[in-house]
Amino acid sequence: MNTAAHNKLVSFIWSIADDCLRDVYVRGKYRDVILPMVVLRRLDALLEVTKEAVMEEVRFQRDEVGLTEFQEEDLCKASEYVFYNTSPWTLQMLHDTATNSQQLLESNFKEYLDGFSNNVKEIIQKFNLRSQIKHMANKDVLLAVLEKFTSPDINLTTQEKLDTQGRKLAPLTNLGMGYVFEELIRRFNEDNNEEAGEHFTPREVIDLMTHIIFDPIKDNLPPVMTIYDPACGSGGMLTEAQNFIKDEDGQIKASGDVFLYGKEINDETYAICKSDMMIKGNDPANIRNGSTLATDEFSGMYFDFMLSNPPYGKSWASETKYIKEKNEVIDKRFLVKLKNYWGEEKEEEAIPRSSDGQLLFLMEMVDKMKPFSISPLGSRIASVHNGSSLFTGDAGGGESNIRRYIIEKDYLEAIIQLPNNLFYNTGITTYIWILSSKKASDRAGKVQLIDASQLYRKLRKNLGNKNCEFAPEHITEIIDVYQNLKAVERAGDEGIASKIFDNQDFGYYKVSIERPKRLKAQFSQECINELRFVNNLREPMQWVYETYGEQVYTDISLFEKPILDWCEAQELNLSRKLQETLVNTTTWQKQLSLMKLADELMTEIGTEEFDDFNAFRKLVDNALKARKEKLSASEKNAILNAVSWYDANAEKVIKGTRKLDQEQLSQLLQYLGCNESQLPDFGYYPTDKKGEYLEYETESDLRDTENVPLKEQIYDYFIREVKPHVSEAWLNLDATKIGYEISFNKYFYRHKPLRELEDVTTDILNLENESDGLIREILGF
């Protein structure tokens, strides 16, 4: 179908809404009728040619064989499609035999709908078409709508027809029907701004993605190709990918079979996609309805090509129960094997924060990549994401683990930054990730970052948020830079830029830097009184004691309700366990005992201030031992913590000593990768005794982390960047984690120096001609 015929057909269908539905539906609801009716008319038109054969098969099965349930396989053979209709009606017959009775027409229409195969009935149900038919019948417009869709001036059939003027109307191919359908969806999305682009990725973006996916291997395409989109929406990416491969006018001509697969959670969008598959002759059974994250619909299957624009910035909290059980990931798609700093491989979580599930869709596609045992060509992926997928999440977190797994497996070929305001429903920066499980040899171990954010042309009229687009020459330029692995420096503020990196360039060690705890200590009545309360219940316990006094040690259960009511009024949000602890007499008596013991220790030790916590702790230990007091470690620490505080001028707090024989020392040095003289930089300080080393308590409030590039030695970085500034710091390698992040701003940012003050002043003074001398007066000229 040529462009003029295409536009005429779309305009005719578009006009039906205004002609027939204006007073029956609000404008935003026109699509609820037009889209399902287009689908219905197309399916009806396809079945018209074989209608007699299907009805003959129906008579055979029912009258001659006596079947009570039809054999679907034989009916599909008769219809020559994967769907059929066993009713005697067609839409044309419904129109031609209609009377003034809308109720009779509605009844016949329902009989017609009941005759469809189950796969079409599902589409009808998802579209909620039956209620629309009833509504139109009640409003007396059903016949008018039917007349429009069966009009001789519109040809949705595969046969050539004559219009009312005797002019030929070209047949509508499946591909042409797809274009018509997608154009209607686009118009409805644009016409309804709050939904603009919700299920629609701009055509030029899909064009770019299909070029990226297919061009590098266009001369080596598999004989049978499977294409998958885990968030398929109305199916635009799937069908455009198929068109790109199979369209006679396209750059790639493939003779093999193409099978499309997808999943969509929205019912109406799913119905649109599934019907589009039927219209274009694809198997609608390969399109599934439901949450991709909640159910692994295509478990055990692998696909050659995957394209997707998953939802970003959207919570997946409702699907959490299907992915995690308590703190354990139960869906294998979101578990990856990664090595820790010591080279030990462990299974790690690959799930992002619950507020944004876009990377879960990427992991779903990674899970469906073909292993070499199945296909030496591997799989290729193009997926659209926003910026958070590049850098959110700390080392060891889900987002970072996903990036790390993809990069360390050498799947990531390139990331392309797109212009802002390129999509209909968002103005934020977006990126296309390109993955392959079989990289070309010159891409092995490398990632290409392409900044195409300044490569666009403005639209004459905004479409939702979309105010720009890629021109064909822009797509050609991006493909050239990508396919030829070019490094390009941007000239000026416009055009494209590209850089090539090693995989390791995006990785870093997150290293913990420890500093010693330094404490002063002193017994005082004020400090001891704090022992009356448990630390994490200090606020409510203080109120309870001030309100009820000494009764809390004997009769606190009498005040349980007012205490808990007060906590609720203060919005403390105490857990059930903390509530029980708060109103438990044992809790109060235990804290009182600690207070009394601390009082007795103060009497014995005195109120002298100690700069050396080690000496103070020893006095307390000796006093407790003499009194034969048996305290738990937590009870003793509660007393010590109450009467001590950090002071940078105090002595370091000793954690303990470690004695190492020669073999143990060798093992430690090998473990840390250092020599004996460097042990203090790892927290082991030699004493006067051979083989004995002091370890100090760490001050958690002073703990810091450093991100050390993977290509650099941690110890060298520590000596250069940390030690000169904090001489007492040491490395805690046991806490080291590996992270990955990708920062386009870091790699493509170009500093623009500030203008000279003289130039700014000159520009300001040039405005003097447009003023009454105020600027000159202000600047003192």
C-alpha positions in Angstrom: 0.0 0.0 0.0 1.4 3.4 -1.0 1.6 6.3 1.5 -1.4 8.2 0.1 -3.6 5.1 0.4 -2.3 4.3 3.9 -3.0 7.9 5.1 -6.5 7.8 3.5 -7.4 4.6 5.2 -6.1 5.8 8.6 -8.0 9.1 8.2 -11.3 7.2 7.3 -11.0 5.0 10.4 -10.1 8.0 12.5 -13.1 9.9 11.3 -15.5 7.1 12.5 -15.0 8.3 16.1 -16.2 11.8 15.4 -19.0 10.7 13.0 -20.5 8.1 15.3 -19.2 8.3 18.8 -19.0 12.0 19.6 -22.2 12.1 21.8 -21.8 8.6 23.2 -18.2 8.5 24.5 -15.8 11.2 25.9 -13.0 11.8 23.5 -10.4 9.8 25.5 -12.6 6.7 25.3 -12.9 6.6 21.5 -10.0 4.1 21.3 -12.1 1.6 23.4 -14.3 1.1 20.4 -12.2 1.9 17.4 -9.2 -0.3 18.2 -11.2 -3.5 18.9 -13.5 -2.9 15.9 -10.5 -2.5 13.6 -9.2 -5.8 14.9 -12.5 -7.4 14.6 -13.1 -6.2 11.0 -9.6 -7.3 9.9 -10.1 -10.8 11.4 -13.5 -10.9 9.9 -12.2 -9.9 6.5 -9.4 -12.5 6.6 -12.0 -15.2 7.4 -14.4 -14.1 4.6 -12.6 -16.0 1.9 -12.8 -19.3 3.7 -16.1 -18.8 5.5 -17.9 -21.4 3.4 -15.2 -24.0 4.0 -15.3 -23.4 7.8 -19.1 -23.7 7.8 -18.9 -26.9 5.8 -16.4 -28.3 8.4 -18.8 -27.2 11.2 -21.6 -29.1 9.6 -19.4 -32.1 9.1 -18.3 -32.2 12.7 -21.7 -31.5 14.2 -24.1 -33.3 11.9 -22.1 -36.2 10.4 -19.6 -37.0 13.1 -21.9 -35.9 16.0 -19.2 -34.0 17.9 -20.3 -31.9 20.9 -17.0 -30.0 20.9 -15.4 -28.8 17.7 -12.0 -30.1 16.7 -10.0 -26.8 16.6 -7.2 -28.2 14.4 -9.5 -29.1 11.6 -11.3 -25.7 11.8 -8.0 -23.9 11.6 -7.1 -25.9 8.5 -10.4 -24.9 7.0 -10.0 -21.2 7.8 -6.3 -21.3 6.8 -5.5 -19.3 10.0 -4.8 -20.0 13.7 -8.3 -18.7 14.4 -11.8 -19.2 13.0 -15.5 -18.3 13.5 -18.2 -21.1 13.6 -21.2 -18.7 13.7 -23.2 -18.2 10.4 -22.5 -14.5 10.6 -20.0 -12.1 9.2 -19.9 -8.4 9.9 -21.1 -7.7 6.4 -24.1 -10.0 6.9 -24.9 -8.4 10.3 -25.0 -5.0 8.5 -26.9 -6.2 5.5 -29.6 -8.0 7.5 -30.0 -5.4 10.2 -33.4 -3.8 10.9 -34.3 -0.9 13.1 -34.1 -3.1 16.1 -30.8 -2.4 17.9 -31.6 -5.2 20.4 -31.9 -7.8 17.6 -28.6 -6.5 16.1 -27.0 -6.7 19.5 -28.2 -10.3 19.9 -26.9 -11.3 16.4 -23.6 -9.5 17.1 -23.2 -11.5 20.3 -23.9 -14.7 18.5 -21.2 -13.7 16.0 -18.7 -13.0 18.8 -19.5 -16.4 20.5 -18.5 -18.2 17.3 -14.9 -17.2 17.4 -12.1 -19.5 18.5 -10.9 -19.2 22.1 -7.8 -17.1 21.2 -10.0 -14.4 19.6 -12.5 -14.6 22.5 -9.7 -13.8 24.9 -8.9 -10.7 22.8 -12.6 -9.7 22.9 -12.7 -10.2 26.6 -9.5 -8.1 27.2 -10.9 -5.3 25.1 -14.1 -5.5 27.0 -15.8 -5.4 23.6 -19.1 -7.1 24.6 -19.9 -4.2 27.0 -19.0 -1.7 24.3 -21.4 -3.5 21.9 -24.2 -3.3 24.5 -23.4 0.4 25.2 -23.5 1.3 21.5 -26.8 -0.6 21.0 -28.4 1.2 24.0 -27.2 4.5 22.5 -28.5 3.5 19.0 -25.2 3.9 17.3 -24.1 0.2 16.8 -25.5 0.0 13.3 -23.9 3.3 12.3 -20.5 2.0 13.5 -21.0 -1.3 11.7 -22.0 0.5 8.5 -18.7 2.5 8.6 -16.5 -0.6 9.1 -18.2 -2.5 6.3 -18.4 0.5 4.0 -17.2 0.0 0.4 -15.0 3.1 0.8 -12.7 1.2 3.3 -10.8 -1.9 2.4 -9.5 -3.9 5.3 -9.6 -7.1 3.3 -6.8 -8.9 1.4 -8.8 -8.7 -1.9 -9.0 -5.8 -4.3 -12.3 -3.9 -4.1 -14.2 -1.1 -5.8 -15.4 1.8 -3.8 -18.8 3.6 -4.2 -17.3 5.6 -7.1 -16.1 2.5 -8.9 -12.4 3.2 -8.1 -10.1 0.4 -7.2 -9.1 0.0 -3.5 -5.8 -1.9 -3.2 -5.8 -5.1 -1.0 -4.4 -4.6 2.5 -1.5 -6.9 3.3 -0.7 -8.1 6.8 2.2 -5.7 6.9 0.1 -2.8 5.7 -2.5 -3.6 8.3 0.1 -3.6 10.9 1.2 -0.1 9.9 -2.4 1.1 9.9 -3.0 -0.3 13.3 0.2 1.1 14.8 -0.6 4.5 13.3 -4.0 4.5 15.0 -2.4 3.6 18.3 0.1 6.4 17.9 -2.6 8.9 17.1 -4.7 7.8 20.1 -1.7 8.0 22.4 -0.9 11.5 21.2 -4.5 12.6 21.4 -4.7 11.5 25.0 -1.7 13.3 26.5 -1.8 11.7 29.9 -1.2 8.4 28.2 1.0 9.6 25.4 3.8 7.1 24.7 2.8 4.8 27.6 2.9 1.8 25.2 4.6 3.4 22.2 8.3 3.7 21.5 9.1 6.2 18.7 9.5 4.6 15.3 13.0 6.0 14.8 14.2 4.6 18.1 13.0 1.1 17.1 14.6 1.6 13.7 17.9 2.4 15.4 17.6 -0.6 17.7 16.8 -3.0 14.8 19.7 -1.8 12.8 22.0 -2.3 15.8 20.6 -5.8 16.5 20.7 -7.1 12.9 23.2 -5.2 10.9 26.4 -6.7 12.4 25.2 -10.3 11.6 23.0 -9.6 8.5 25.1 -12.0 6.4 25.0 -14.7 9.0 21.4 -14.8 10.2 20.1 -18.1 11.6 17.6 -20.0 9.4 15.0 -19.8 12.1 14.9 -16.7 14.2 13.1 -16.1 17.5 12.5 -12.5 18.8 11.4 -11.7 22.3 10.2 -8.6 24.2 9.5 -9.1 27.9 7.5 -5.8 28.1 6.0 -5.9 24.6 3.3 -3.3 25.0 1.3 -3.2 21.8 4.0 -5.2 20.0 5.7 -2.4 18.1 9.2 -3.6 18.7 8.4 -7.2 17.8 6.6 -6.3 14.6 9.2 -3.7 13.5 11.9 -6.2 14.0 10.1 -8.7 11.9 9.4 -6.0 9.2 13.1 -5.1 9.2 14.0 -8.7 8.5 11.2 -9.7 6.1 10.1 -6.4 4.4 11.0 -6.5 0.8 12.0 -2.8 0.9 14.2 -3.3 4.0 18.0 -3.6 4.0 17.9 -7.1 5.3 16.2 -9.9 3.4 15.8 -13.1 5.3 14.4 -16.2 3.8 14.1 -18.0 7.1 11.1 -18.2 9.5 10.7 -15.5 12.2 8.8 -16.3 15.4 7.8 -13.5 17.8 7.4 -13.9 21.6 6.3 -11.4 24.2 4.6 -10.7 27.5 2.5 -7.8 28.6 0.8 -7.0 31.9 -1.8 -4.5 30.8 -4.9 -6.3 29.5 -5.9 -3.9 26.7 -2.3 -3.5 25.5 -2.0 -7.3 25.5 -5.1 -7.6 23.5 -3.8 -5.0 20.9 -0.5 -6.9 20.7 -2.1 -10.4 20.4 -4.5 -9.2 17.7 -1.7 -7.5 15.9 0.1 -10.9 15.8 -3.0 -12.5 14.3 -3.4 -9.7 11.8 0.1 -10.2 10.6 -0.1 -13.9 10.5 2.1 -14.6 13.6 1.2 -17.1 16.3 -0.8 -15.3 18.9 -0.2 -18.1 21.4 3.4 -16.8 21.8 2.1 -13.5 23.4 1.3 -14.0 27.1 -0.6 -11.9 29.5 0.7 -11.1 33.0 3.7 -9.9 35.0 7.1 -10.9 33.5 8.7 -10.5 36.8 6.2 -12.6 38.8 6.2 -15.6 36.4 9.0 -17.0 34.2 6.5 -17.6 31.4 9.2 -18.8 28.9 11.3 -20.8 31.4 13.8 -23.0 29.6 13.5 -21.1 26.3 16.2 -19.1 24.6 15.9 -16.4 21.9 18.1 -15.2 19.1 17.1 -11.5 19.4 15.6 -9.5 22.2 14.4 -5.9 22.1 12.6 -4.0 24.9 11.7 -0.7 26.4 10.8 -1.8 29.9 9.1 0.5 32.4 11.6 2.5 34.4 11.0 4.3 37.7 8.2 1.9 38.4 7.8 -0.1 41.6 7.9 -3.9 41.5 6.9 -4.2 45.2 3.8 -6.2 44.3 6.0 -8.8 42.6 8.5 -9.1 45.4 6.7 -12.1 46.9 7.3 -14.1 43.7 11.0 -13.2 43.6 12.1 -13.1 47.3 11.0 -15.2 50.3 12.0 -13.3 53.4 15.7 -12.4 52.6 16.2 -15.2 50.1 15.9 -14.8 46.3 13.8 -17.8 45.0 13.8 -16.9 41.3 16.9 -18.2 39.7 16.7 -15.5 36.9 17.8 -13.0 39.5 20.7 -14.8 41.0 24.3 -14.6 39.6 27.6 -16.1 40.5 30.3 -13.6 41.2 33.8 -13.8 42.8 34.6 -11.8 45.9 37.9 -10.0 46.4 39.6 -13.2 47.4 38.5 -15.0 44.2 35.9 -17.2 45.9 32.8 -17.6 43.7 29.4 -17.1 45.5 25.8 -16.8 44.5 24.7 -13.2 44.8 21.4 -11.3 44.4 20.8 -9.5 41.2 17.8 -7.5 42.1 17.5 -3.7 42.2 15.6 -1.6 44.8 11.9 -2.2 44.8 11.1 1.3 43.5 12.6 0.6 40.1 12.4 -2.8 38.4 13.8 -2.0 34.9 17.0 -3.9 35.4 15.0 -7.0 36.3 13.7 -7.0 32.7 17.3 -6.8 31.5 18.2 -9.8 33.7 15.1 -11.7 32.3 16.6 -11.2 28.8 20.1 -12.2 29.9 18.6 -15.3 31.3 17.1 -16.1 27.8 20.4 -15.6 25.9 21.3 -18.7 23.9 24.4 -20.6 25.2 26.9 -21.7 22.7 25.8 -25.3 23.2 22.5 -24.4 21.5 23.7 -21.7 19.0 27.2 -20.7 18.0 25.7 -17.3 17.0 24.6 -16.6 20.5 22.0 -13.9 21.2 21.7 -10.1 20.8 19.8 -7.7 23.0 18.8 -4.0 22.7 17.1 -2.5 25.7 16.1 1.1 26.6 16.8 2.4 30.1 17.1 5.6 32.0 20.2 6.8 33.7 19.6 5.0 37.0 20.5 1.7 35.5 24.0 3.1 34.9 25.0 4.1 38.3 22.5 3.6 41.1 23.3 1.0 43.8 26.4 0.6 45.9 29.1 -2.0 45.4 27.7 -5.4 46.4 24.1 -4.2 45.8 21.7 -5.5 43.3 22.1 -2.9 40.6 25.9 -3.0 40.8 25.8 -6.8 40.8 23.7 -6.8 37.6 26.1 -4.4 35.9 29.1 -6.4 37.1 27.7 -9.7 35.9 26.9 -8.4 32.5 30.3 -6.7 32.0 32.4 -9.5 33.5 30.6 -12.0 31.3 31.6 -9.7 28.4 28.1 -9.4 27.2 28.0 -5.6 27.1 28.9 -4.2 23.6 27.8 -0.6 23.8 25.5 1.9 25.4 24.1 4.8 23.4 22.9 8.0 25.1 19.8 9.4 23.4 18.7 13.0 23.2 16.3 14.3 25.9 12.7 14.6 25.0 12.9 11.9 22.4 10.1 9.8 23.9 6.4 10.7 24.2 6.0 10.3 27.9 9.3 11.4 29.4 11.8 14.2 29.0 14.7 12.5 30.9 17.8 11.1 29.4 17.5 7.6 28.1 20.1 5.0 26.9 20.1 1.9 24.7 22.1 -1.0 26.1 23.4 -3.4 23.4 24.4 -6.9 24.7 25.7 -9.9 22.8 26.7 -13.3 24.0 29.1 -13.6 21.0 31.0 -10.4 20.6 33.1 -9.8 17.5 36.8 -10.4 18.1 37.7 -6.6 18.1 35.0 -6.0 20.8 36.2 -8.7 23.2 36.8 -7.2 26.6 35.7 -3.8 25.5 32.6 -1.5 25.9 31.8 1.3 23.5 30.0 4.4 24.9 28.3 6.6 22.3 26.9 10.0 23.2 24.3 10.8 20.6 22.5 13.2 22.9 23.3 16.2 20.7 22.3 14.5 17.5 18.7 15.3 16.6 16.3 17.6 14.7 13.5 19.6 16.3 9.8 18.7 15.6 7.6 21.5 14.3 5.0 20.4 16.9 5.6 18.7 20.3 4.0 15.2 20.7 3.6 14.9 24.4 7.1 15.4 25.8 8.6 14.5 22.5 10.0 17.6 20.8 12.8 16.1 18.7 13.6 13.1 16.6 16.4 11.2 14.8 16.6 11.9 11.1 17.6 9.0 8.9 21.1 10.4 8.5 21.4 10.5 12.3 20.6 6.8 12.5 23.1 6.1 9.7 25.8 8.0 11.6 25.2 6.2 14.9 25.2 2.8 13.2 28.5 3.7 11.4 30.2 4.7 14.6 28.9 1.7 16.4 29.5 -0.9 13.8 33.0 0.3 13.0 33.9 0.7 16.7 34.9 4.3 16.1 36.3 6.6 18.7 35.0 10.1 17.9 35.7 13.4 19.6 32.8 15.8 19.4 33.5 19.0 17.4 31.9 21.9 19.3 28.6 21.4 21.1 26.8 19.4 18.4 27.2 16.0 16.8 28.2 12.6 18.0 31.0 11.4 20.4 32.2 7.9 21.1 34.8 6.4 23.4 36.1 2.8 23.8 36.8 1.4 27.2 38.2 -1.9 28.7 35.6 -3.8 30.7 37.6 -3.2 33.9 37.4 0.6 33.5 33.9 0.5 35.0 34.8 -1.6 38.0 36.1 -0.5 41.4 37.0 -1.9 44.8 35.0 -0.4 47.6 37.6 -0.5 50.4 36.9 0.1 54.1 39.4 2.5 55.8 39.5 2.0 59.6 40.7 4.3 62.3 41.3 3.4 66.0 38.8 4.0 68.7 40.2 6.6 71.2 38.2 6.9 74.5 38.2 8.8 77.6 36.4 7.4 80.7 35.1 8.7 84.0 32.5 7.6 86.5 29.9 10.3 87.2 26.4 10.2 88.5 25.0 11.8 85.4 26.5 9.0 83.2 25.4 6.3 85.6 21.8 7.5 85.6 21.6 6.9 81.8 21.9 3.1 82.6 18.3 3.3 83.9 17.2 3.1 80.2 17.8 0.8 77.3 19.5 2.7 74.5 16.9 2.0 71.7 14.1 2.7 74.2 15.5 5.8 75.8 12.7 8.2 74.9 9.7 6.1 76.0 11.5 4.7 79.1 12.4 8.2 80.2 8.8 9.3 79.9 7.5 6.2 81.7 9.9 6.8 84.6 9.1 10.5 84.9 5.3 9.6 84.8 5.1 6.6 87.1 8.3 6.7 89.1 9.5 3.7 91.2 6.3 1.8 90.4 7.9 0.7 87.1 10.1 -1.8 89.0 7.1 -3.6 90.6 3.8 -2.7 88.9 4.5 -1.6 85.4 2.0 -4.0 83.9 -0.8 -1.8 85.4 0.2 1.0 83.1 0.7 -1.0 79.9 -2.2 0.5 77.9 -1.5 4.2 78.6 2.2 3.6 77.9 1.6 2.0 74.5 -1.1 4.6 73.7 1.5 7.3 74.5 4.0 5.6 72.2 1.4 5.4 69.4 0.5 9.1 69.9 4.2 10.0 69.6 4.4 7.9 66.4 7.4 5.9 67.7 6.4 2.9 65.6 7.8 0.4 68.1 7.9 -3.3 67.0 6.0 -5.8 69.0 9.2 -7.1 70.5 10.2 -3.6 71.7 6.7 -3.0 73.1 7.0 -6.1 75.1 10.5 -5.1 76.4 9.2 -1.7 77.4 6.4 -2.9 79.6 8.3 -5.8 81.1 9.3 -5.5 84.8 12.4 -7.6 84.2 13.8 -5.0 81.7 13.5 -2.2 84.3 14.9 -4.3 87.1 17.9 -5.4 85.0 18.7 -1.7 84.2 18.3 -0.8 87.8 20.8 -3.5 88.8 23.3 -2.1 86.4 22.9 1.4 87.8 23.5 0.1 91.3 26.5 -1.9 90.3 27.9 1.2 88.5 27.4 3.3 91.6 29.4 0.8 93.7 32.2 0.7 91.1 32.3 4.5 91.1 32.7 4.4 94.9 35.5 1.9 94.6 37.3 3.4 91.6 36.5 7.1 92.1 35.7 9.9 89.6 39.1 10.5 88.1 39.1 11.1 84.3 41.1 8.6 82.3 42.8 9.4 79.0 43.7 5.7 78.7 40.5 3.6 78.4 42.6 0.4 78.5 43.8 1.3 82.0 40.3 2.2 83.1 38.8 -1.0 81.7 41.4 -3.0 83.6 40.4 -1.3 86.9 36.8 -2.2 86.2 37.7 -5.8 85.4 39.7 -6.2 88.6 36.9 -4.6 90.7 34.3 -7.0 89.2 36.6 -9.9 89.7 37.1 -9.0 93.3 33.4 -8.7 93.8 32.9 -12.0 92.0 30.4 -10.3 89.8 29.5 -12.4 86.7 28.3 -10.0 84.0 27.6 -10.9 80.4 29.7 -9.1 77.8 26.7 -6.9 76.8 26.1 -5.9 80.4 29.7 -5.0 81.1 29.8 -3.1 77.8 26.7 -1.2 78.8 28.4 0.1 81.9 31.7 0.9 80.1 29.8 2.7 77.2 27.8 4.8 79.6 30.9 6.3 81.2 33.2 6.6 78.2 33.3 8.9 75.1 35.4 9.4 72.0 38.3 11.9 72.2 40.9 12.3 69.5 43.6 13.0 72.1 42.9 9.8 74.1 44.9 6.6 73.8 43.9 4.0 71.3 41.7 1.3 72.6 43.3 -2.1 72.4 41.1 -4.9 71.0 43.6 -7.6 71.8 46.9 -9.2 70.8 47.6 -11.8 68.2 50.5 -14.2 68.4 51.8 -15.7 65.1 54.4 -18.3 64.6 56.4 -18.3 61.4 53.9 -20.4 59.4 50.9 -18.3 60.5 52.8 -15.1 59.7 53.6 -16.4 56.2 50.0 -17.3 55.6 48.8 -13.9 56.8 51.3 -12.0 54.6 50.2 -14.1 51.6 46.5 -13.4 52.4 47.1 -9.7 52.6 49.6 -9.5 49.8 52.1 -7.5 51.7 55.4 -7.9 53.6 56.0 -7.8 57.3 56.9 -4.1 57.5 53.5 -3.2 55.9 51.4 -5.1 58.4 50.5 -1.9 60.4 48.8 -0.6 57.2 46.4 -3.6 57.6 45.8 -3.2 61.3 48.5 -5.4 62.8 51.0 -3.5 65.0 54.2 -5.3 66.2 55.0 -5.2 70.0 58.3 -5.6 71.6 57.7 -9.4 71.7 58.6 -11.3 68.6 55.6 -12.7 66.7 53.1 -10.6 68.8 50.9 -7.9 67.2 48.4 -5.5 68.7 45.0 -4.9 67.1 42.9 -1.8 68.0 39.2 -1.3 68.3 37.8 0.5 65.3 35.8 3.7 65.6 32.7 3.1 63.4 31.8 6.8 63.3 35.2 7.5 61.6 35.1 4.6 59.3 35.4 5.6 55.6 35.4 4.0 52.2 37.4 4.6 49.1 36.5 3.5 45.6 39.7 2.1 44.0 39.7 1.4 40.3 40.1 -2.3 39.5 43.2 -1.6 37.4 45.0 -0.1 40.4 46.5 -1.9 43.4 44.5 -1.2 46.6 47.7 -0.8 48.7 49.3 1.6 46.3 46.2 3.7 46.3 46.0 3.7 50.1 49.6 4.8 50.5 49.2 7.6 47.9 45.7 8.9 48.7 44.9 8.0 52.3 48.0 7.6 54.4 49.4 11.1 53.9 46.2 12.6 55.3 45.3 10.0 58.0 48.5 8.5 59.3 46.8 6.2 61.8 44.3 4.6 59.3 44.5 1.0 58.1 43.0 -1.1 55.4 40.2 -3.6 56.2 40.4 -5.9 53.2 37.9 -8.4 54.6 35.2 -5.8 54.0 36.2 -5.1 50.4 33.4 -5.3 47.8 33.5 -5.0 44.0 31.2 -2.6 42.2 30.6 -1.4 38.7 29.1 1.9 37.5 29.0 3.8 34.2 29.1 7.6 34.2 28.5 9.3 30.8 29.0 12.7 32.5 32.4 11.6 33.7 33.6 10.4 30.3 32.0 13.0 28.0 31.8 16.2 30.2 33.6 19.1 28.5 34.6 22.0 30.8 33.5 25.4 29.6 35.7 28.1 31.2 33.9 31.1 32.6 33.9 34.2 30.5 36.3 37.0 31.3 34.9 39.6 33.6 35.7 42.3 31.0 33.6 40.6 28.3 30.7 40.2 30.7 31.0 43.9 31.6 31.1 45.0 28.0 27.9 43.0 27.3 26.2 44.6 30.2 27.2 48.1 29.2 26.0 47.4 25.7 22.5 47.2 27.2 23.0 50.8 28.4 21.4 52.0 25.2 18.2 50.3 26.2 18.2 51.7 29.7 18.1 55.1 31.3 21.7 55.0 32.6 20.9 52.8 35.6 23.5 50.1 34.7 26.3 52.7 34.3 25.3 54.3 37.6 25.3 50.9 39.4 28.7 49.8 38.0 30.3 53.2 38.9 31.1 54.4 35.4 
